[in-house]
Amino acid sequence: MTAYRARLTESDIRRLIKSDLEDERAAAAHKLCRSMDRMALDDAGREAAKKILAVLAADAAELVRRAVAVTLKASDVMPRETARRLAGDVDSVALPIINCSPAFSDDDLIEIVRAGTALRQVAVASRPRVPRDVATVLAAEGRREAVKALAANDNADLSEAALGMVIDRFSDAPEVISALAYRQVLPLSVTERLVVLASDAVREHLVTRHAVAPETAIQFAEFARERATVDLVDQARVVDDLAGFVAGLNSRRVLTPSLLLRALARGQIGLFEHALAELAGTPHHRAWLMVHDAGPLGLKAIYDRAGLPPRLFQAFRAGVDTWRALQAEGGDTGSAAFRQRMLERFLSQRPDAAREDLAYLLERLDRPAEDGWRGAVSAA
């Protein structure tokens, strides 16, 4: 106890041991626990701390036990046995420990999930890190509130199978579906299931934030106007296999001049290059060379071979020249700021494009720069 006495007054020790007043003992317990947490403990010190905490965790006063739980809720000083004891206490004591303590094993957390109330399940689901085995049990057995918290926790290690279980169990719970949809990373199979179940606003987020199969993207782009639709230009920015995505668009006959002009005007040079390669039946690297040929012939040759309309060539020429000029000025060509500058400069040239395409581009220009990431409009 010598090391602890150095940080505590004699009055603190007397209050902790002898006081009949709960608030005095709680204040002394808080001070002692804080001192333990801040000290570098050797093996002997940890053993002493273990014994002291066992005594405090058994104190008859809830206020004292809560002081221990709150002060050491995220500390590695807390022994596993004491953490387990506090986790079985009343909610005011148990929840801070369950939510934060690193002392628990995966089996401990699973036991809490299976035996606990909704509040305790939520505390587990909201931990700074939820291991895969624990997350799987929560997904399969947790109450709705807990599963919602789990879905909203990007530090919960949810497998594809566990995500599927959540959808199976709570497909009729909009709050759970929305929480899943806003996770930072989602497998393709889960995204496509959520797209069907989500509200319009959440669906728009899904199809612009996460890649979906070309067939799914096209399906939503062809929905009636009153339904949420997907902007295929936005979708192209989040797919991993752009060549496959473009091939899928072409197989469904939606790789149109209108789509390509909209993509180019919004800085999607990769989509434009792959589309020309697909339509012209030439490898992408060759299409890239012809698009970026500084002379007057390369772009025209690949454009004509792709079968695009001659009347729109000057608009495409202006788009490529604008992209190249902005690239030369520096900056991240994949950023929202670059896309916004590209669109502004392209439209300032009054390109000879279809009225509906100009209306689309002007509408995109009116949105804040990042709305293109979240919003979705029809692109067919």
ZAZA-99355 format. One line per field, with one value per residue (C-alpha): residue in three letters; residue number from 1; x, y, z. Coordinates in Angstrom, 3 decimals, decimal comma, always signed. Example, Ala and Ser with C-alpha at 12.3 -4.5 7.8 and 13.67 -1.06 7.14 Angstrom:
<atoms>
aa: Ala|Ser
i: 1|2
X: +12,300|+13,670
Y: -4,500|-1,060
Z: +7,800|+7,140
</atoms>
This chain:
<atoms>
aa: Met|Thr|Ala|Tyr|Arg|Ala|Arg|Leu|Thr|Glu|Ser|Asp|Ile|Arg|Arg|Leu|Ile|Lys|Ser|Asp|Leu|Glu|Asp|Glu|Arg|Ala|Ala|Ala|Ala|His|Lys|Leu|Cys|Arg|Ser|Met|Asp|Arg|Met|Ala|Leu|Asp|Asp|Ala|Gly|Arg|Glu|Ala|Ala|Lys|Lys|Ile|Leu|Ala|Val|Leu|Ala|Ala|Asp|Ala|Ala|Glu|Leu|Val|Arg|Arg|Ala|Val|Ala|Val|Thr|Leu|Lys|Ala|Ser|Asp|Val|Met|Pro|Arg|Glu|Thr|Ala|Arg|Arg|Leu|Ala|Gly|Asp|Val|Asp|Ser|Val|Ala|Leu|Pro|Ile|Ile|Asn|Cys|Ser|Pro|Ala|Phe|Ser|Asp|Asp|Asp|Leu|Ile|Glu|Ile|Val|Arg|Ala|Gly|Thr|Ala|Leu|Arg|Gln|Val|Ala|Val|Ala|Ser|Arg|Pro|Arg|Val|Pro|Arg|Asp|Val|Ala|Thr|Val|Leu|Ala|Ala|Glu|Gly|Arg|Arg|Glu|Ala|Val|Lys|Ala|Leu|Ala|Ala|Asn|Asp|Asn|Ala|Asp|Leu|Ser|Glu|Ala|Ala|Leu|Gly|Met|Val|Ile|Asp|Arg|Phe|Ser|Asp|Ala|Pro|Glu|Val|Ile|Ser|Ala|Leu|Ala|Tyr|Arg|Gln|Val|Leu|Pro|Leu|Ser|Val|Thr|Glu|Arg|Leu|Val|Val|Leu|Ala|Ser|Asp|Ala|Val|Arg|Glu|His|Leu|Val|Thr|Arg|His|Ala|Val|Ala|Pro|Glu|Thr|Ala|Ile|Gln|Phe|Ala|Glu|Phe|Ala|Arg|Glu|Arg|Ala|Thr|Val|Asp|Leu|Val|Asp|Gln|Ala|Arg|Val|Val|Asp|Asp|Leu|Ala|Gly|Phe|Val|Ala|Gly|Leu|Asn|Ser|Arg|Arg|Val|Leu|Thr|Pro|Ser|Leu|Leu|Leu|Arg|Ala|Leu|Ala|Arg|Gly|Gln|Ile|Gly|Leu|Phe|Glu|His|Ala|Leu|Ala|Glu|Leu|Ala|Gly|Thr|Pro|His|His|Arg|Ala|Trp|Leu|Met|Val|His|Asp|Ala|Gly|Pro|Leu|Gly|Leu|Lys|Ala|Ile|Tyr|Asp|Arg|Ala|Gly|Leu|Pro|Pro|Arg|Leu|Phe|Gln|Ala|Phe|Arg|Ala|Gly|Val|Asp|Thr|Trp|Arg|Ala|Leu|Gln|Ala|Glu|Gly|Gly|Asp|Thr|Gly|Ser|Ala|Ala|Phe|Arg|Gln|Arg|Met|Leu|Glu|Arg|Phe|Leu|Ser|Gln|Arg|Pro|Asp|Ala|Ala|Arg|Glu|Asp|Leu|Ala|Tyr|Leu|Leu|Glu|Arg|Leu|Asp|Arg|Pro|Ala|Glu|Asp|Gly|Trp|Arg|Gly|Ala|Val|Ser|Ala|Ala
i: 1|2|3|4|5|6|7|8|9|10|11|12|13|14|15|16|17|18|19|20|21|22|23|24|25|26|27|28|29|30|31|32|33|34|35|36|37|38|39|40|41|42|43|44|45|46|47|48|49|50|51|52|53|54|55|56|57|58|59|60|61|62|63|64|65|66|67|68|69|70|71|72|73|74|75|76|77|78|79|80|81|82|83|84|85|86|87|88|89|90|91|92|93|94|95|96|97|98|99|100|101|102|103|104|105|106|107|108|109|110|111|112|113|114|115|116|117|118|119|120|121|122|123|124|125|126|127|128|129|130|131|132|133|134|135|136|137|138|139|140|141|142|143|144|145|146|147|148|149|150|151|152|153|154|155|156|157|158|159|160|161|162|163|164|165|166|167|168|169|170|171|172|173|174|175|176|177|178|179|180|181|182|183|184|185|186|187|188|189|190|191|192|193|194|195|196|197|198|199|200|201|202|203|204|205|206|207|208|209|210|211|212|213|214|215|216|217|218|219|220|221|222|223|224|225|226|227|228|229|230|231|232|233|234|235|236|237|238|239|240|241|242|243|244|245|246|247|248|249|250|251|252|253|254|255|256|257|258|259|260|261|262|263|264|265|266|267|268|269|270|271|272|273|274|275|276|277|278|279|280|281|282|283|284|285|286|287|288|289|290|291|292|293|294|295|296|297|298|299|300|301|302|303|304|305|306|307|308|309|310|311|312|313|314|315|316|317|318|319|320|321|322|323|324|325|326|327|328|329|330|331|332|333|334|335|336|337|338|339|340|341|342|343|344|345|346|347|348|349|350|351|352|353|354|355|356|357|358|359|360|361|362|363|364|365|366|367|368|369|370|371|372|373|374|375|376|377|378|379|380
X: +0,000|+3,018|+2,882|-0,796|-0,385|+2,079|-0,755|-3,483|-3,737|-4,199|-7,664|-8,445|-7,402|-9,477|-12,537|-12,138|-11,787|-13,854|-16,383|-20,061|-20,941|-21,296|-20,337|-17,114|-16,129|-17,021|-14,845|-11,925|-12,445|-12,434|-9,185|-7,549|-8,647|-7,474|-4,099|-3,827|-4,677|-2,038|+0,832|+3,267|+2,653|+5,086|+3,924|+3,727|+1,803|-0,694|-1,243|-1,882|-4,249|-6,113|-6,770|-7,822|-10,233|-11,780|-12,586|-13,989|-16,114|-17,715|-18,534|-22,148|-22,654|-23,670|-22,066|-18,655|-18,921|-20,009|-17,005|-14,744|-16,566|-16,626|-13,041|-11,513|-14,003|-11,324|-8,266|-6,090|-5,577|-9,016|-8,623|-10,882|-12,465|-13,402|-14,691|-16,915|-18,245|-19,050|-20,668|-23,171|-24,016|-26,885|-26,984|-25,426|-22,332|-22,329|-22,924|-19,711|-17,605|-19,445|-19,169|-15,460|-13,378|-10,567|-10,547|-13,260|-12,563|-14,755|-16,477|-17,217|-18,876|-20,885|-22,077|-23,204|-25,047|-26,889|-27,792|-28,199|-30,982|-31,295|-29,274|-26,375|-26,482|-26,359|-23,348|-21,526|-22,580|-21,281|-17,826|-14,774|-14,080|-16,496|-14,700|-16,167|-17,435|-19,191|-20,662|-21,975|-23,800|-25,284|-26,407|-28,056|-29,518|-29,414|-32,467|-33,425|-31,862|-28,602|-28,469|-29,095|-26,175|-24,027|-24,880|-24,026|-20,648|-18,020|-15,579|-17,755|-16,240|-19,347|-18,802|-20,795|-22,803|-23,561|-24,682|-26,987|-28,431|-29,192|-31,088|-32,932|-34,056|-34,794|-35,724|-38,889|-37,013|-36,097|-33,794|-31,687|-31,581|-30,502|-27,756|-26,415|-26,592|-24,401|-21,562|-18,297|-17,680|-20,307|-19,943|-21,572|-24,171|-25,271|-25,432|-27,712|-30,071|-30,196|-30,948|-34,208|-35,200|-34,009|-35,968|-35,481|-32,933|-30,941|-31,100|-29,592|-26,738|-26,154|-25,942|-23,598|-21,417|-21,089|-20,500|-23,355|-23,411|-23,974|-27,274|-28,522|-27,383|-29,095|-32,247|-32,525|-31,621|-34,613|-37,078|-40,022|-39,298|-41,126|-38,810|-35,244|-32,856|-29,153|-26,779|-24,564|-21,878|-21,719|-21,799|-18,766|-16,667|-17,080|-16,799|-13,583|-13,779|-14,508|-13,935|-16,463|-18,909|-18,687|-19,068|-22,212|-23,609|-22,887|-24,560|-27,707|-27,399|-27,170|-23,619|-25,030|-23,413|-25,476|-24,051|-20,492|-20,785|-22,210|-19,398|-16,687|-18,138|-18,005|-14,366|-14,919|-12,206|-11,721|-15,317|-14,986|-11,778|-13,161|-16,380|-14,510|-12,426|-15,561|-17,486|-14,510|-13,488|-9,945|-7,782|-8,045|-4,377|-4,759|-7,915|-6,104|-3,273|-5,704|-7,799|-4,734|-2,987|-1,982|-2,540|-5,875|-6,288|-6,153|-9,358|-11,256|-10,146|-11,203|-14,397|-15,433|-14,498|-16,742|-19,652|-20,457|-22,417|-20,295|-22,401|-21,243|-17,540|-16,711|-18,412|-16,344|-13,222|-13,922|-14,366|-11,061|-9,210|-10,745|-9,793|-6,229|-5,880|-7,136|-4,856|-1,903|-2,850|-2,357|-4,671|-6,317|-8,261|-10,415|-11,521|-14,906|-13,234|-11,701|-15,063|-16,734|-14,083|-14,296|-18,044|-17,907|-15,243|-16,890|-20,248|-18,619|-17,654|-21,348|-20,920|-23,221|-25,019|-28,582|-30,885|-31,528|-27,786|-27,168|-30,071|-28,560|-25,134|-26,550|-28,525|-25,332|-23,538|-26,176|-25,491|-22,800|-19,604|-20,148|-23,808|-22,710|-21,387|-24,648|-27,372|-28,657|-30,520|-31,441|-28,703|-30,273
Y: +0,000|+2,329|+3,520|+4,325|+6,134|+8,444|+9,734|+9,634|+11,560|+9,840|+11,352|+9,578|+6,230|+6,738|+7,692|+4,660|+2,215|+3,656|+6,176|+5,316|+7,919|+6,430|+9,602|+9,938|+6,338|+6,781|+9,906|+8,090|+5,047|+7,297|+8,931|+5,580|+4,078|+7,105|+6,866|+3,172|+3,876|+6,566|+4,669|+2,306|-0,874|-3,746|-7,290|-6,688|-3,473|-5,189|-7,922|-5,312|-3,430|-6,654|-7,251|-3,658|-3,642|-6,920|-5,307|-2,154|-4,144|-5,906|-2,702|-2,592|+0,886|+1,072|+4,510|+3,088|+0,253|+2,719|+4,946|+1,953|+1,000|+4,484|+5,381|+2,150|+1,318|+1,416|+0,622|-2,450|-2,287|-3,847|-7,627|-9,948|-11,424|-7,976|-6,883|-9,970|-9,267|-5,653|-6,745|-8,738|-5,749|-3,283|-1,378|+1,828|-0,175|-2,803|-0,789|+1,335|-1,786|-3,861|-1,059|-0,337|-2,739|-4,568|-7,201|-9,370|-12,334|-13,020|-15,768|-13,298|-10,901|-13,694|-14,775|-11,200|-11,031|-14,280|-13,540|-9,797|-7,325|-5,150|-2,416|-4,782|-6,130|-2,547|-1,892|-4,852|-3,874|-0,321|-1,281|+0,359|-3,027|-5,923|-9,165|-11,314|-14,157|-11,707|-9,770|-12,999|-13,951|-10,463|-10,623|-13,996|-13,536|-9,865|-7,733|-5,115|-2,201|-4,096|-5,159|-1,577|-0,431|-3,238|-2,302|+1,334|+0,417|+0,377|-1,163|-4,249|-7,111|-8,312|-11,092|-11,276|-14,141|-12,126|-9,145|-11,494|-12,752|-9,186|-8,604|-11,912|-11,045|-7,341|-6,743|-5,042|-2,690|+0,530|+1,733|-1,435|-1,430|+2,227|+1,565|-1,250|+0,871|+3,591|+1,249|+2,271|-1,131|-3,545|-6,715|-6,578|-9,224|-7,261|-3,960|-5,450|-6,891|-3,571|-1,636|-3,554|-2,965|+0,569|+3,790|+6,078|+8,307|+5,361|+3,622|+6,695|+6,575|+2,878|+3,050|+6,047|+5,052|+1,318|-0,564|-2,718|-5,066|-3,383|-5,211|-3,826|-0,302|-0,428|-1,840|+1,131|+3,595|+2,281|+2,648|+4,990|+8,650|+8,663|+5,948|+6,506|+6,057|+5,585|+7,830|+5,500|+8,198|+8,216|+4,441|+4,206|+6,026|+3,300|+0,088|-1,887|-3,354|-0,423|-2,446|-5,064|-2,372|-0,739|-4,094|-4,690|-1,312|-2,055|-5,454|-3,714|-1,026|+1,874|+2,900|+5,910|+9,118|+10,968|+8,915|+9,329|+13,093|+13,435|+11,310|+13,250|+16,611|+15,480|+14,436|+10,704|+10,255|+6,589|+5,741|+7,601|+5,754|+2,326|+3,088|+4,046|+0,875|-1,232|+0,377|+0,383|-3,190|-2,155|-2,693|-0,020|+0,943|+1,720|+3,725|+5,634|+6,565|+7,804|+9,811|+11,516|+12,031|+15,690|+15,851|+16,319|+12,785|+10,274|+11,199|+11,632|+8,219|+6,292|+8,365|+7,477|+3,826|+3,723|+4,835|+7,970|+10,758|+13,257|+16,218|+15,686|+15,352|+18,978|+18,702|+15,598|+17,341|+20,256|+17,835|+16,064|+19,369|+20,742|+17,651|+17,793|+21,497|+21,009|+18,019|+20,164|+22,705|+20,034|+18,591|+15,251|+14,297|+11,971|+14,610|+16,285|+19,684|+18,599|+17,295|+20,558|+22,659|+20,371|+20,784|+24,558|+25,019|+22,623|+24,392|+27,811|+26,785|+26,448|+22,965|+21,878|+19,113|+17,889|+20,005|+17,184|+16,623|+20,299|+20,336|+17,331|+18,985|+22,287|+20,449|+18,721|+22,064|+23,488|+20,789|+21,159|+19,426|+16,313|+15,849|+13,901|+11,314|+11,008|+11,967|+10,092|+11,127|+9,232|+8,831|+6,683
Z: +0,000|+0,343|-3,281|-2,999|+0,339|-1,408|-3,530|-0,910|+2,333|+5,677|+5,706|+2,409|+3,849|+7,000|+4,975|+2,708|+5,581|+8,423|+7,151|+7,446|+4,809|+1,317|-0,518|+1,499|+0,804|-2,866|-3,151|-1,538|-3,797|-6,854|-5,776|-5,072|-8,401|-10,311|-8,593|-9,524|-13,150|-13,496|-11,889|-13,573|-11,601|-11,276|-10,583|-6,847|-7,394|-9,663|-7,116|-4,418|-6,723|-7,458|-3,760|-3,134|-6,062|-4,960|-1,613|-3,210|-5,666|-2,693|-0,823|+0,374|-1,079|-4,758|-4,919|-4,028|-6,540|-9,208|-8,440|-9,097|-12,307|-13,781|-12,853|-14,153|-16,926|-19,658|-17,555|-17,852|-14,082|-13,614|-13,015|-14,985|-11,852|-10,559|-13,954|-14,117|-10,623|-11,484|-14,756|-12,704|-10,523|-10,944|-14,249|-12,909|-11,956|-14,689|-17,869|-17,822|-17,291|-19,896|-22,439|-22,063|-19,992|-21,816|-19,066|-20,611|-22,856|-25,885|-23,879|-21,087|-23,520|-25,150|-21,715|-20,986|-24,311|-23,715|-20,103|-20,254|-20,730|-23,826|-22,071|-21,412|-24,946|-26,239|-23,995|-25,562|-29,086|-28,581|-27,290|-28,914|-30,524|-30,877|-31,870|-34,635|-32,427|-30,117|-33,046|-34,561|-31,361|-31,120|-34,751|-34,204|-30,718|-29,773|-29,217|-31,758|-29,850|-29,481|-33,126|-34,205|-32,027|-33,435|-37,031|-36,329|-34,797|-37,555|-35,077|-34,770|-36,774|-38,590|-41,089|-44,304|-42,801|-39,647|-41,723|-43,590|-40,288|-39,237|-42,477|-42,115|-38,588|-38,974|-42,598|-41,320|-38,948|-40,835|-38,064|-38,240|-42,053|-42,040|-39,492|-41,670|-44,808|-43,302|-42,335|-43,952|-45,553|-46,856|-48,941|-52,365|-51,489|-48,417|-50,308|-52,930|-50,296|-48,463|-51,643|-51,923|-48,282|-47,590|-47,664|-50,655|-48,892|-47,575|-50,960|-52,583|-50,080|-50,731|-54,496|-54,459|-51,476|-52,160|-55,378|-56,633|-59,587|-62,991|-63,377|-60,065|-60,874|-64,243|-62,689|-60,363|-63,085|-65,011|-62,136|-62,534|-61,835|-58,528|-57,202|-56,035|-58,924|-59,261|-61,118|-63,120|-63,234|-59,431|-59,360|-61,651|-59,042|-56,438|-58,457|-58,207|-61,711|-64,006|-67,175|-66,006|-65,004|-68,430|-70,180|-68,130|-69,139|-72,783|-72,612|-71,386|-74,068|-71,661|-72,573|-74,402|-75,691|-73,105|-70,242|-71,524|-71,925|-68,437|-67,039|-68,846|-67,831|-64,223|-64,454|-64,867|-67,461|-66,526|-67,371|-70,674|-71,590|-70,741|-72,603|-75,764|-75,492|-75,039|-77,892|-80,260|-79,413|-78,528|-75,410|-72,745|-72,929|-76,637|-76,027|-73,276|-75,649|-78,283|-75,815|-74,384|-77,713|-77,729|-81,476|-83,231|-84,600|-81,754|-79,970|-83,245|-84,494|-81,353|-81,091|-84,642|-84,169|-81,085|-83,236|-81,278|-83,057|-85,026|-83,852|-80,252|-80,962|-80,187|-76,803|-75,996|-77,307|-74,967|-72,075|-72,661|-73,113|-69,926|-67,943|-69,255|-68,410|-64,867|-64,378|-65,430|-62,775|-60,102|-57,488|-56,933|-60,062|-57,977|-55,475|-55,204|-55,634|-58,941|-60,185|-59,269|-61,067|-64,068|-64,295|-63,874|-66,535|-68,971|-68,740|-69,083|-72,644|-73,618|-75,114|-77,923|-76,021|-75,703|-73,562|-71,089|-70,627|-69,951|-67,501|-65,721|-65,516|-64,315|-61,655|-60,490|-60,477|-58,127|-55,553|-52,872|-53,937|-51,872|-52,750|-55,761|-53,346|-51,505|-53,928|-56,942|-60,055|-63,165|-65,741|-68,439
</atoms>
